[in-house]
Amino acid sequence: MTASHDWAELPLVPGTVERATALALTSAKEVDTATGVLEYVARHAERDPDRPALTEGGRTLSYRDLLLRVAAIRAVLLGEGVGAGDVVACVGPRSAETPVVFLALESVGASYLPIDLDWPQERVRDVLERSRAALLLDYASLTGAPAGPAHAAAETARVKAVPLPAGPVADDAPPPRTASDRSDESRYTIFTSGTTGRPKGATVEHRGMLNHLWAKVVDLSLGPDDVVAFTAPLVFDISIWQMLCPLLVGGHIVVVDDPVMRYPRLLVKALDAHRVTVVELVPTVVGWLVDESLRRAPAPLQALRWLMSTGEELHPPVAERAMRALPQVTLVNAYGPTECSDDVTHHVVTHADLERTRLPVGSPVINTALYLLVEENGSWRSADPGESGELFVGGTGVGLGYLNDPETTARAFFRDPFDPASATGRLYRTGDLARFDEGIVHYLGRGDRQVKVAGVRMELDEIEAVLGRHPAVTQCAVTVSGDGERSQLVAHYSLRVPVPPEELQRAVRAAVPPAMAPRRWREWEALPLTANGKVDHRSLRAAVSEEEKR
């Protein structure tokens, strides 16, 4: 990990500090980022021990049960010599045990690193070695989920694999002790694939995580009566807030497992059965949820207050259907990088937004500063009002960089030149293009999705935004096939109702320059998705390559 005094310097054009600071979007609110989540659990357990904290299937843990279960796992960790600063890899399915494991690690000052059950053995070994994990904690064995590849990888990497004991726990188990200030501790690492496909581990401090949890509490007005669905894959950063945030306010977490997530009918049924009030999903699953809701009578999800979309761009037609199908629900478009403790903006979608080609991603969450910069000749200047630029993030949520990878860290994390009072002193370069307008961030796509086809430079996200506006399109993506002069755009799409490809082509050609209109069109029953539910562009490109070989 890069030391705090070693952060790279961002080369700036003279006058940029003053200009960028004046035009920055900021939000400030004093919240407690020092106390551990477990301390809040202990407070709720003392006041109302039988209050439900976690539900999975037919099993519910009260706040007292949760505290006792954490104590049991803590004893296992201490028995294995795990202490402050250690990285502990954890393998198991999304379950009630997941937040228990996280809280037990927090109680000893260790850092949580989730391992996906579906990762191949070689990837697990690479992550274990690069993270220098002290232990592989296996709670998959409690549910009968296969964790063989992770164990084999741990043996190869010479990392001890320890299975967790099954509950229940003794009533007299001592509650774990907590430190008075955990702000500077590394709290978790999420390994994400880079452009090369090799994973890199984004590490987040306790202060950044807590700031994001409180941002959700503030912006969603969360309280003890809220029921939050725990839906995210564990290697997707939104899983962190989903499984922890309700515990700050005495709320209730409901685990929604993968088989349910795969079937919209079961998902709606589960959300209704548990009277879920808050659910966050990727846009693809938002679309499934909405379509299922429109088919059902009486109208489902009457307890739902908030529907959040994140992870990929939410297109206006999907948002419009969501607002029509669930008029009692507030739709939020959220945006944020894993490297900055998850979401850095929230936006409540309005009916006026539906007329736009692209939805705004909103205003900064608490204790976050957003800067828009433009690179010119190797140095950066502030974007002028109304000008697009690259988004940089400062403030409490900026993470510690990439675990044990100083070279990659130095390309994305910098000393914050704009805010001397920054809680972290760090600035993160997102690689995303954006524009500020009246205090709102308008996302314009990934900088690394800018391509050159037939000599014309263009943004693939812009073409996808246009295609995604067609009411018949449920999913879409644009890729590039071939190299150099032989390169061409390929449009991939799935449909809600049949329409001829010529109609889609006319719609796109009417909205973009001729060079940005895809030459090839491919309809899919459903676009391939990554484990996090995002469109898998790599698989799309591979499918086109296979077609070309035939």
Residue pairs with C-beta under 8 A, 6 or more apart in sequence:
1 186
1 203
1 400
1 401
1 403
1 404
1 406
1 409
2 400
2 401
2 406
2 409
2 410
2 413
4 425
6 406
7 413
7 414
7 415
7 425
7 426
8 410
8 411
8 413
8 414
8 415
9 414
9 415
9 417
10 380
10 414
10 415
10 417
10 427
10 429
11 378
11 379
11 380
12 379
12 380
12 381
12 417
13 376
13 379
13 380
13 381
15 381
16 373
16 380
16 381
16 382
17 417
17 418
19 381
19 382
20 371
20 372
20 373
20 382
20 418
21 418
21 419
23 371
23 372
23 382
23 383
23 385
23 436
24 369
24 370
24 371
24 418
25 363
25 364
25 369
25 370
25 436
25 439
25 441
26 364
26 368
26 369
26 370
26 395
27 363
27 364
27 365
27 366
27 367
27 368
28 366
28 367
29 214
29 218
29 366
29 367
31 210
31 211
31 214
31 218
31 366
31 367
32 210
32 214
33 183
33 206
33 207
33 208
33 210
33 211
33 214
33 396
33 423
34 180
34 181
34 182
34 183
34 206
34 207
34 210
35 178
35 181
35 182
35 210
36 106
36 107
36 178
36 179
36 182
36 206
37 103
37 106
37 210
37 213
37 244
37 247
37 248
38 67
38 70
38 103
38 106
38 107
38 176
38 178
39 178
40 247
40 248
41 53
41 63
41 66
41 67
41 70
41 103
41 247
42 67
42 175
42 178
44 51
44 53
44 63
44 247
44 250
45 62
45 63
45 64
45 66
45 67
45 175
48 63
48 250
49 62
49 63
49 64
50 62
50 63
50 64
51 62
51 63
51 224
51 250
52 60
52 61
52 62
52 63
52 252
53 61
53 62
53 63
53 65
53 66
53 246
53 247
53 252
53 253
54 60
54 61
54 66
54 96
54 99
54 252
54 253
54 255
55 61
55 96
55 252
55 253
55 254
55 255
55 274
56 95
56 96
56 254
56 255
56 257
57 255
57 257
59 96
61 69
61 96
63 250
66 99
66 100
66 103
66 247
67 175
67 176
68 169
68 170
68 171
68 173
68 175
69 100
69 167
69 169
70 100
70 103
70 104
70 107
70 176
71 169
71 173
71 174
71 175
71 176
72 165
72 167
72 169
72 170
72 173
73 100
73 101
73 104
73 164
74 104
74 107
74 108
74 176
75 173
76 104
76 137
76 162
76 164
76 165
77 88
77 104
77 105
77 108
77 110
77 135
77 137
78 108
80 135
80 160
80 162
81 134
82 88
82 105
82 108
82 110
82 134
82 135
83 108
83 109
83 110
84 108
84 109
84 110
84 185
85 109
85 110
85 111
85 185
85 186
86 110
86 111
86 134
86 135
87 110
87 111
87 113
87 131
87 132
87 133
87 134
87 186
87 189
87 403
88 105
88 110
88 111
88 112
88 113
88 133
88 134
88 135
88 136
88 137
89 113
89 114
89 115
89 127
89 128
89 131
89 133
89 135
89 136
89 137
89 150
89 154
89 159
90 98
90 101
90 102
90 105
90 112
90 113
90 114
90 115
90 136
90 137
90 139
91 114
91 115
91 117
91 136
91 137
91 138
91 139
91 140
91 147
91 150
92 98
92 101
92 117
92 138
92 139
92 140
92 142
92 143
92 145
92 147
92 234
93 117
93 140
93 143
93 145
93 257
93 258
94 230
94 232
94 233
94 234
94 239
94 255
94 256
94 257
94 258
95 139
95 142
95 143
95 255
95 257
96 255
97 139
97 142
97 143
97 164
98 139
98 230
98 234
98 239
98 243
98 255
99 230
99 243
99 244
99 247
99 253
101 112
101 137
101 139
101 164
102 112
102 188
102 240
102 243
102 244
104 176
105 111
105 112
106 112
106 182
106 187
106 206
107 176
107 177
107 178
108 176
109 179
109 182
109 185
110 134
111 185
111 186
111 187
111 188
111 189
111 203
112 187
112 188
112 189
113 127
113 131
113 133
113 188
113 189
113 191
113 201
114 188
114 190
114 234
114 235
114 239
115 124
115 127
115 136
115 150
115 235
116 233
116 234
116 235
116 531
117 140
117 145
117 146
117 147
117 150
118 531
119 127
119 149
119 150
120 149
121 149
121 150
121 152
121 153
121 156
122 153
123 199
124 149
124 150
124 153
124 154
125 153
125 154
125 156
125 157
126 198
126 199
127 133
127 191
127 199
127 201
128 136
128 153
128 154
128 157
128 159
129 157
130 199
130 201
130 403
130 404
130 405
131 189
131 191
131 201
131 403
131 404
132 404
133 157
133 159
134 159
135 159
135 160
135 161
135 162
136 150
136 151
136 154
136 159
136 160
136 161
136 162
137 162
137 164
138 147
138 150
138 151
138 161
138 162
138 163
138 164
139 163
139 164
140 146
140 147
140 150
141 147
141 163
141 164
142 163
142 164
142 166
150 161
151 161
154 160
154 161
155 161
182 206
183 205
183 206
183 207
184 205
184 206
184 207
185 205
185 206
186 203
186 204
186 205
186 206
186 400
187 204
187 205
187 206
187 208
187 209
188 203
188 204
188 209
188 240
189 201
189 202
189 203
189 204
189 403
190 201
190 202
190 204
190 235
190 236
190 237
190 338
191 199
191 200
191 201
191 202
191 235
192 199
192 200
192 202
192 235
192 338
193 199
193 200
194 200
194 408
195 448
197 538
200 402
200 405
200 408
201 402
201 403
201 404
201 405
202 237
202 337
202 338
202 339
202 399
202 401
202 402
202 403
203 399
203 400
203 401
203 402
203 403
204 341
204 399
204 400
205 399
205 400
205 424
207 396
207 423
207 424
208 340
208 341
208 396
208 397
208 398
208 399
208 424
209 240
209 244
209 341
211 341
211 365
211 366
211 367
211 395
211 396
211 397
212 240
212 241
212 341
212 342
212 343
212 365
212 397
213 241
213 244
213 245
213 248
214 248
214 366
215 343
215 346
215 365
215 366
215 367
215 368
216 222
216 241
216 245
216 343
217 245
217 248
217 249
218 365
218 366
219 332
219 346
219 365
220 226
220 278
220 305
220 306
220 332
222 228
222 245
222 246
222 248
222 249
222 251
222 278
223 249
223 250
223 251
224 249
224 250
224 251
225 251
225 277
226 246
226 249
226 251
226 252
226 277
226 278
226 305
227 246
227 251
227 252
227 253
227 254
227 274
227 275
227 276
227 277
227 278
227 303
228 242
228 245
228 246
228 251
228 252
228 253
228 254
228 276
228 277
228 278
228 279
229 242
229 254
229 256
229 270
229 271
229 274
229 276
229 278
229 279
229 280
230 239
230 242
230 243
230 253
230 254
230 255
230 256
231 242
231 256
231 261
231 279
231 280
231 281
231 285
232 238
232 239
232 242
232 280
232 532
233 239
233 531
233 532
233 533
235 531
235 532
236 311
236 531
236 532
236 533
237 338
237 341
237 342
238 280
238 310
238 311
238 342
238 343
240 342
241 342
242 253
242 280
243 253
245 251
246 252
246 253
247 253
254 270
254 274
254 276
256 267
256 270
256 271
259 266
260 266
260 267
260 270
261 267
261 285
264 288
264 289
264 291
264 292
265 292
267 285
267 288
267 289
267 292
268 289
268 292
268 293
268 296
268 300
268 301
270 276
271 279
271 300
271 301
271 304
272 300
272 301
272 302
272 303
275 303
276 301
276 303
276 304
277 303
277 304
277 305
277 306
278 304
278 305
278 306
278 308
279 289
279 304
279 306
279 307
279 308
280 307
280 308
280 309
280 310
280 334
281 289
281 307
281 308
281 309
281 310
281 533
282 309
282 310
282 311
282 312
282 532
282 533
282 534
283 309
283 311
283 312
283 313
283 314
283 315
283 318
284 312
284 475
284 527
284 529
284 533
284 534
284 535
285 533
286 307
286 309
286 314
286 318
286 322
287 318
287 321
287 474
287 475
289 307
289 322
290 318
290 321
290 322
290 325
290 326
291 321
291 496
292 300
293 299
293 300
293 301
293 325
293 326
294 321
294 324
294 325
299 325
299 326
301 326
301 329
302 328
304 326
304 328
304 329
305 328
305 329
305 330
306 329
306 330
306 332
307 322
307 326
307 329
307 330
307 331
307 332
308 331
308 332
308 334
309 318
309 319
309 331
309 332
309 333
309 334
310 333
310 334
310 335
310 336
310 343
311 532
311 533
311 534
312 534
312 535
313 358
313 359
313 443
313 445
313 461
313 464
313 465
313 468
314 333
314 349
314 359
315 358
315 359
315 465
315 468
315 469
316 353
316 354
316 355
316 356
316 357
316 358
316 359
316 468
316 469
317 468
317 469
317 470
317 471
317 473
318 468
319 331
319 333
319 349
319 353
319 354
319 359
320 354
322 329
322 331
323 329
323 331
323 349
323 351
323 354
330 348
331 348
331 349
332 346
332 347
332 348
332 349
332 362
333 346
333 347
333 349
333 359
333 360
333 361
333 362
334 343
334 345
334 346
334 347
334 361
334 362
335 343
335 344
335 345
335 347
335 361
335 362
335 441
335 443
336 342
336 343
336 344
336 345
336 365
336 397
337 344
337 393
337 428
337 430
337 432
338 399
339 398
339 399
339 401
339 412
339 413
339 428
340 368
340 393
340 397
340 398
340 399
340 428
340 430
341 396
341 397
341 398
341 399
342 397
343 365
344 364
344 365
344 368
344 370
344 393
344 397
345 361
345 362
345 363
345 364
345 365
345 368
345 370
345 441
346 362
346 363
346 365
347 359
347 360
347 361
347 362
347 363
347 440
347 441
348 362
349 359
353 359
353 360
357 465
357 466
357 469
357 511
358 442
358 443
358 444
358 465
360 437
360 440
360 441
360 442
360 443
361 434
361 441
361 442
361 443
362 440
362 441
363 439
363 440
363 441
364 370
364 395
364 441
365 397
367 395
367 396
367 397
367 423
368 393
368 394
368 395
368 396
368 397
369 393
369 394
369 395
369 418
369 419
369 422
370 391
370 392
370 393
370 394
370 436
370 441
371 382
371 391
371 392
371 393
371 394
371 418
371 427
372 382
372 383
372 387
372 388
372 389
372 390
372 391
372 392
372 434
372 435
372 436
373 380
373 381
373 382
373 383
373 389
373 390
373 392
374 380
374 381
374 382
374 383
374 387
374 389
374 390
375 390
382 389
383 389
383 435
383 436
385 436
386 435
386 437
387 435
388 433
388 434
388 435
388 444
389 433
389 434
389 435
390 429
390 430
390 431
390 432
390 433
390 434
390 447
391 430
391 432
391 433
391 434
391 441
392 427
392 428
392 429
392 430
393 427
393 428
393 430
394 416
394 418
394 419
394 422
394 424
394 426
394 427
394 428
395 419
395 422
395 423
395 424
396 423
396 424
398 413
398 416
398 424
398 426
398 427
398 428
399 413
399 426
399 428
401 408
401 409
401 412
401 413
402 408
402 409
402 412
411 429
412 428
412 429
412 431
413 426
413 427
413 428
413 429
414 426
414 427
414 428
414 429
415 425
415 426
415 427
416 422
416 424
416 425
416 426
416 427
417 427
418 427
431 446
431 447
431 448
432 443
432 444
432 445
432 446
432 447
433 443
433 444
433 445
433 446
433 447
433 459
434 441
434 442
434 443
434 444
435 441
435 442
435 444
436 442
444 459
444 461
444 462
445 459
445 460
445 461
445 462
446 461
449 459
449 460
449 461
450 457
450 458
450 459
450 460
451 457
451 458
451 460
451 480
451 487
452 458
452 487
453 480
453 487
453 488
453 489
453 515
454 485
454 487
454 488
454 515
456 513
456 515
456 516
458 515
458 516
460 478
460 479
460 480
460 489
462 512
462 516
463 478
463 489
463 491
463 508
463 512
463 516
463 518
464 476
464 477
464 478
466 507
466 508
466 511
466 512
467 473
467 476
467 478
467 491
467 493
467 504
467 507
467 508
468 476
469 507
470 499
470 503
470 504
470 507
471 496
472 495
472 496
472 497
472 498
472 499
472 504
473 493
473 494
473 495
473 496
473 504
474 494
474 495
474 496
475 493
475 494
475 524
475 526
475 527
475 535
476 491
476 492
476 493
476 494
476 527
477 491
477 492
477 493
477 527
477 535
477 537
477 540
478 489
478 490
478 491
478 492
478 518
479 489
479 490
479 492
479 537
479 540
479 541
479 544
480 487
480 488
480 489
480 490
480 541
481 487
481 488
481 489
481 490
481 520
481 541
481 544
481 545
481 548
482 488
488 518
488 519
488 520
489 516
489 517
489 518
489 519
489 520
490 518
490 519
490 520
490 521
490 522
490 540
490 544
491 504
491 508
491 518
491 520
491 521
491 522
492 522
492 524
492 527
492 540
493 504
493 521
493 522
493 523
493 524
493 527
494 523
494 524
494 525
494 526
494 527
495 523
501 521
501 523
504 521
505 517
505 518
505 521
508 517
508 518
509 517
520 544
522 543
522 544
527 535
527 536
527 540
528 535
528 536
528 539
528 540
528 543
529 535
529 536
530 536
